[in-house]
Amino acid sequence: MDGTTPPKQDATGKSQVSGCLARLVWMAAGNLALLFLLLAIASRPAEQGFLSWMDAAYWAVVALLAGVRYVDITRLGGLTVNNDRATIRTWVRYAVLLAVLGSVLWAGVHLVSSLSLL
């Protein structure tokens, strides 16, 4: 460096914080929100009907998780659990798994709730 040009800033500071927050959302907070929503859906009396605002919130969180993971990979340099660089293929696998498991768990909770097994 010759002292006349400022050093180039790499992906630090703001983007590191954003990346950390994104990872906290899709790895932990979002999944906890899904768990609490599933428990709330399961505890609803069947007389209140099949669908409620909790079902809409559940699917909104599923969509949010997929969206946050996409932004993490495409804009924030997201990594896999093995610390490898994540790709769109990684996101597709995540989104498909999230949709399939989310659907199975949601349907299972509704089935258990409708049979009054809880």
C-alpha positions, 0 to 999 in steps of 0.5 A: 500500500502506498498510503494514498488509497484506502484499503479495500473492505472485504465482506466484513462488518455489515455483511457478516452480521447479516449473514450471521442473522440469516443463519440464526433464522434459518437454522434455529429461530425459524425452526423453533417458530415452526415447532411452536406453531405445530404445538399450537395447531395440535392443541386447538380443539377440533370444533374450531375448524380445520384451518386457522391463522396458525396454519397460515403463519406456519406456511408463512414461516416455511416460505420465510425460511426458504427465502432467508436461506436463498438470500444467505446463499446468493447474497451473504456467502452462505455455507453448508454445515460442513463449511463448504460454500453453498450453491443454488443446488444446496438451496433446492435440496433445502427447499424441497426437504423443508417443503416435504417435511413441513407438509408431513409434519403439518398433516400429521399434526392435523391428523393427530388433532382430528383423532383427538390423540393429544 
